[in-house]
Amino acid sequence: DEYINLDLADKKINWDHYLKDIDIVVHLAAKQHKINSNESLVDYNLINSEAVKKIIKSCIKNKVKKFIFLSTIKVFGDKNDIGRAFKFDDKPNPKDYYGISKYNGELELTKSLNQNKTEIYILRIPLVYGSDPKGYLSIFYNFSKFKVPLPLKCFNDNLRSFLSIYNLVDFIVHLIKNKNNYSGLYLLSDSKDLSTYDFLYQISKKNNSNIRFFYLPKFILKFFFLITLKINIYNKLNNSLRLDPNPTFKKFN
């Protein structure tokens, strides 16, 4: 295999050079998660939107057969009611730079959707878990290494969608092998939503880490996250955030 390191923020990249004679492009790269005072929406759009625009134009020019783009559930926002899951035709309402810029990337792709021979697939996905987790999951994994008891049992009354890296890869392979042109926007997650506590407990059990969880009232934890300026982590642990992948399952059998 050949690996080429490129900086997507580099505006001088000649994508035609790299995409000539290429059949499939799976776009996984993105700027995400960490936002510091020196970063703006412009920085996020540069990679998550403007680079996407240049790549898809080159794909079409070079007659790439399929372009698969990983977007995010955050295009819908940061939460929804526990009894409702986001559907593919719900109105986008991104709240942070990451979600806004990924949606802008989607808009660049929809301009070319079904207007050329390159099939375009946009996948909105939730948090992906695997051997190298990101986001708040990485914090959990760090605590699990030291078997520190965690006060997270109180987060058992919400529901969140998750996606195994294995299921994600399987679906991408399925898209590549599929002979029908099903270009469009799809939602993808594991078939079962879980509360934050149930999910972390299952992860702990599967990894044989035997982490101990105990109950602490939410208001205490919320106060702790407030004074440590990490209220966004509390919200991710507490809020429900679900999507409905059933139309995707039905479409692709």
C-alpha positions in Angstrom: 0.0 0.0 0.0 1.1 3.6 -0.6 0.6 6.3 2.0 0.8 9.9 1.1 0.6 12.6 3.9 -1.2 15.7 2.9 -2.4 18.8 4.8 -6.0 19.5 3.8 -5.5 23.1 4.8 -3.0 23.5 2.0 -4.8 25.4 -0.7 -2.1 24.6 -3.3 -2.8 20.8 -3.4 -3.4 19.6 -6.9 -6.1 17.0 -6.3 -6.1 15.9 -9.9 -2.6 14.5 -9.4 -3.8 12.2 -6.6 -7.3 11.3 -7.9 -6.4 10.3 -11.5 -7.3 6.6 -12.1 -8.9 6.3 -8.7 -12.2 4.4 -8.4 -13.3 5.0 -4.8 -12.8 7.9 -2.4 -13.7 7.5 1.3 -13.4 10.9 3.0 -12.8 10.4 6.7 -10.6 13.4 7.5 -12.0 16.3 9.5 -11.0 19.0 12.0 -13.0 18.3 15.1 -13.4 18.1 18.9 -10.9 20.7 20.3 -11.7 24.3 19.9 -9.3 26.9 21.4 -9.3 30.6 21.5 -7.1 30.8 18.4 -9.5 28.9 16.2 -12.5 30.2 14.3 -15.2 28.9 12.1 -13.0 29.9 9.2 -10.4 27.4 10.3 -12.9 24.6 10.5 -14.5 25.4 7.1 -11.1 25.4 5.5 -10.8 21.6 6.1 -14.4 20.5 6.6 -15.9 22.4 3.7 -13.5 24.1 1.3 -11.3 21.1 1.0 -14.3 18.9 0.4 -15.4 21.2 -2.4 -12.1 20.9 -4.2 -11.9 17.1 -3.7 -15.4 16.4 -5.1 -14.7 18.7 -8.1 -11.6 16.7 -8.8 -13.4 13.4 -8.3 -16.0 14.4 -10.9 -13.4 15.6 -13.3 -11.4 12.4 -13.0 -14.6 10.2 -13.2 -14.2 8.7 -9.7 -17.0 6.1 -9.4 -18.0 6.6 -5.7 -17.4 9.3 -3.1 -18.2 8.4 0.5 -18.2 11.3 3.0 -18.4 10.9 6.8 -20.5 13.6 8.3 -21.9 13.8 11.9 -25.0 13.6 14.0 -23.9 17.1 15.2 -25.3 18.5 12.0 -28.7 18.1 13.8 -27.5 19.7 17.0 -26.3 18.6 20.5 -29.4 16.8 21.8 -33.0 15.6 21.3 -35.9 14.4 23.4 -35.3 10.9 24.8 -38.5 9.6 23.0 -37.4 10.9 19.6 -34.6 10.2 17.2 -33.4 12.5 14.4 -34.5 11.5 10.9 -32.7 12.1 7.7 -35.1 14.8 6.6 -35.1 16.8 9.9 -33.9 20.3 9.6 -30.2 20.7 10.4 -29.4 22.9 13.5 -25.6 22.6 14.2 -24.4 24.3 17.4 -20.6 24.3 17.2 -17.9 25.0 14.7 -17.5 21.3 13.9 -21.2 20.7 13.2 -21.6 23.9 11.2 -18.5 23.2 9.1 -19.4 19.6 8.4 -22.9 20.7 7.3 -21.2 23.2 5.0 -19.2 20.3 3.6 -22.5 18.5 3.0 -23.9 21.4 1.1 -20.9 21.4 -1.2 -21.6 17.8 -2.0 -25.3 18.2 -2.5 -24.7 20.7 -5.3 -23.2 17.8 -7.3 -25.6 15.1 -6.1 -27.2 13.1 -9.0 -25.8 15.6 -11.6 -22.8 13.5 -12.7 -21.6 9.9 -12.9 -19.8 10.0 -9.6 -22.0 8.5 -6.9 -22.0 10.6 -3.7 -22.9 9.2 -0.3 -23.2 11.4 2.8 -23.2 9.4 6.1 -24.3 11.2 9.3 -23.0 9.1 12.2 -22.9 9.4 16.0 -19.9 8.8 18.2 -17.7 5.9 16.8 -16.2 3.6 19.4 -13.2 1.2 18.9 -9.6 0.8 20.0 -8.7 4.5 19.8 -11.7 6.5 21.0 -12.1 10.2 20.7 -14.0 12.9 22.6 -15.2 12.1 26.1 -14.7 8.4 25.5 -10.9 9.0 25.5 -11.3 10.4 29.0 -13.2 7.3 30.1 -10.5 5.0 28.6 -7.8 6.9 30.5 -9.6 6.5 33.8 -10.2 2.8 33.0 -6.5 2.1 32.8 -6.1 3.0 36.4 -9.4 1.3 37.5 -10.6 4.5 39.1 -14.2 4.2 40.4 -16.5 6.5 38.4 -19.6 8.4 39.7 -21.6 7.8 36.4 -24.5 5.6 37.4 -26.8 8.6 37.5 -26.5 8.9 33.7 -28.9 6.0 33.2 -32.0 7.9 32.1 -31.0 9.1 28.6 -30.5 7.4 25.3 -27.7 8.0 22.8 -26.8 6.4 19.5 -23.4 4.9 19.0 -21.5 3.2 16.1 -19.0 0.4 16.3 -16.0 1.0 14.1 -16.6 -2.6 12.8 -20.1 -1.8 11.7 -19.0 1.5 10.1 -16.3 -0.3 8.1 -18.7 -3.1 7.1 -21.2 -0.5 5.8 -18.6 1.3 3.8 -17.5 -2.0 2.2 -21.1 -2.7 1.4 -21.5 0.7 -0.3 -18.4 0.1 -2.3 -19.6 -3.3 -3.5 -23.2 -2.3 -4.1 -23.9 -2.1 -7.8 -26.9 0.2 -7.6 -26.6 3.9 -7.6 -28.1 4.9 -4.3 -26.5 8.4 -4.0 -27.8 10.4 -1.2 -27.9 11.2 2.6 -28.0 8.4 5.1 -28.0 8.0 8.9 -26.0 5.2 10.3 -25.6 3.8 13.9 -25.7 0.5 15.8 -29.2 -0.9 15.9 -29.6 -0.3 19.6 -29.4 3.0 21.6 -28.1 3.0 25.1 -27.9 5.3 28.1 -24.5 6.7 28.8 -24.1 4.5 31.8 -25.2 1.3 30.0 -22.8 2.1 27.1 -19.8 2.7 29.3 -20.6 -0.3 31.5 -20.8 -2.5 28.4 -17.5 -1.1 27.1 -15.9 -1.7 30.4 -17.2 -5.3 30.5 -16.1 -6.1 27.0 -12.6 -4.8 27.7 -12.4 -6.7 30.9 -11.5 -3.6 32.8 -13.9 -4.2 35.6 -14.4 -0.5 36.4 -16.5 0.2 39.4 -19.4 2.7 38.9 -21.2 4.4 41.8 -24.1 6.8 42.1 -23.6 10.5 42.7 -26.5 12.9 42.2 -26.4 14.8 39.0 -26.5 18.2 40.6 -23.2 17.5 42.3 -21.6 16.4 39.1 -23.0 19.4 37.2 -21.6 21.8 39.8 -18.2 20.1 39.5 -18.2 20.4 35.7 -19.3 24.0 35.9 -16.5 25.1 38.2 -14.0 23.2 36.1 -15.4 24.9 32.9 -16.2 21.4 31.4 -19.9 21.7 31.3 -19.8 20.5 27.7 -18.6 17.1 29.0 -21.5 17.0 31.5 -24.0 17.7 28.6 -22.6 14.9 26.5 -22.9 12.5 29.4 -26.4 13.7 30.3 -28.2 14.6 27.1 -30.0 12.2 24.7 -28.7 12.3 21.2 -30.2 9.7 18.8 -30.7 9.1 15.1 -32.9 6.7 13.2 -30.9 4.4 10.9 -33.8 2.2 10.0 -34.4 3.7 6.5 -30.7 3.1 5.8 -31.0 -0.6 6.9 -34.1 -1.0 4.7 -32.6 0.7 1.7 -29.5 -1.5 1.7 -31.1 -4.6 3.0 
